[in-house]
Amino acid sequence: MQRFIAPFTFSLCLASAAFAQGALPVQVAHLAGAQCSQQHAGWAYTCRWQHYDITADPPSRRCAQDGLYGNIQTDSPGLTLLDRPAGGKPVARLKNRQFVCVSADARQGNQEVQWYYVTAITVGSVAACRGRKLCGGPGDLPIESLVPGTGVSCHRDAKGNVVGDCASGWVRTEDLELFANGI
């Protein structure tokens, strides 16, 4: 069974060309030397970058209503999202319990997942979360962007796609509490 994870992009990681034309999924588009394949349209991409195997959602599945979601879990005042797994540059800081969607994972060989690519979105943008404490706990939290954006706030467009300057980046697995079976 092909696995889907729910994703999105950050202004740092924009990609617009179709994969057939050689473009990479936004989660890995800025990783020099990343190579990806996709067995069927709409299925997750399988990518290789340095010593990581990365599974990334296609554009049609980024932060989908039935996607994979969770909360940031940290004991510190905030958690820094990185532009790449292990040793990346900071792109944003999220608060503890910030609601996020998950769009990619990275592992080394046959090991368990070590990194997740997440996007901070509003709790209310996911129909299954409206009015549920599980999704938001404290509600939507302030996000500190550490890179320049386009000035377009993060939101869902008319087609339900998450667009704009949404804080996205890589976090370690221990810094994320995944919701079982999505939401």
N, C-alpha and C positions, 0 to 999 in steps of 0.2 A: 504494500500500500504506500502510495506517495504521501509524504508528510507536508503539511502546510503550516507555516508560521505567519503571523500577521505583522506587516512592516510599515515603514515610512521613511522619508528622507529629510535631511537637514540641508539648509542652503549650501553648506559646504560640500554636499554629496549629490548634487543634481546631475541627472542623466536623462536625456530625452530621446535618443535614437533607439530604434528597435534592436533587440538582442541579435536578430538575424544579421544586422548590419555591423555587428562587432561590439556593440555597447555592452557594458557590464551592469548588473543590478546595482542600484544606488548604494546598497550596503557595502559594496566592495569597489565601486567605481574609482575611488581615489587611492586604492591600494596598488602601488606600482608592482607589476608582474602578476597580478591576480588573473587567473584563467577560470572560466566557467563553462558549463554545458547545461542544457535543459533537454530532457528526453522528449517531452511533449509540451505544446503550448499550454500555459496556465499552471504547469507544475512548478515546484520549487527548483531553483538553480542549485547545482552542485559545483562548488568553487574550490580552488586550491590557491593559497597564498602563503608564501614562505613555508612553514611547517604546519599550517592549519588547514583543516578540511572545514569548509564553511557551507552551510545550507541556508539559502536566502529565498524569501518569498518573491514571486513575480509582482509586477506593478498592480495587477488586478486584485492581489490579496493583501496589500499593505494596510494594516490596521482594519481589516475587514470586520464586519459586525460579529462574525462567528470565529474571530481569530484568537490568538493566544495573548493573554493579558496578565498583569501582575502589579505589584507595588515595590518600589525601592525600599530596601531594608538596610539601614545604617545606624550606628550608634553616634556618629558624628553629626554636626549641624547640617552637613550636606554631602552629596556624593558627586564626584566629577565624572561626566561622560567623556570617553576618549574617542578619537577619530579612527583608532585601530585597536585590535586586541593587543594587550601586553606592550606597554611602553609608548602608547600613542600620545598625541597632544590633546590637551583639554579643549572641549567644545562647549560644554554647558555644565552647570551645577544644579542638581535636583535635591529637594528636601526629602527627609525620611517619609515614607508612605506615599510618595508621589505615584499617581496612577500612570502606567505606561502600557503600550502594546509592544509585542516582541515580533521582530521580522526576520531575524537571522540568528544562527548559533555557530560557534566555532569550537573545534576540538582538535587535539593533536592525535592523529592516528585513530586507534580504537578506544581511546579514553572517553570518559564521560564528557559532556559539554562543559567547557571552561569559561566561555564568554557568550553573552547575549547582546544583540543589537536591538536597542529599545528606542521608542519615541514617546515623549511626554505629550499626552493629549488630554482634553477635558473629559471628565467622567460622563458628563451629559451627552457627549458625542457618540456614545455607545448605547443603543437602545436598551440592551439587557442590563445596563448598569444604573439607569435612572432610578433614583430612590433607594438604591441598595447600598448599605454600609460596607459590604465586602469590597466593592470597587473603589470607593473613595476615602473611606475612613474620615479624615479631616476635610475632605473636599478637594477642590483644585488648589494647588499650592503655587507660590511664586517660583519662577524659573529664572536663573541667571545665565544669560547667554554669554559665552566667552569668545565668540567670533562674530564678525559683522554679518548682518542679515539683509534681506531685501526690503524690509519694512512691511511685509504682508503678514498679518497675524496668523497663527496656526488655526486652521478650521477645516471642516468638511465642505467640499464643493457640492453642487447639485447632484452629482453622480455618487456621492458618498465617499469620494477619495479624500484622504487627508492631505492638505496642501498648505503652503505658506512656510513661515519660519518656525518649524516645529523642532524643538531640541531633540536631536537624535545622536546616538553614539553607542559605544561598547561598554558594558559593565561585566564584572566578574559574576559568576553564578551565585556566589554566596551573598551578593549585594542585591539579589532579586528574589522576591517571594512570588512564585508563579501561582496563578489560580488554577486549580485542578480542572481539567476538561474545559479550558477556556474560561467562561464566566458562569 
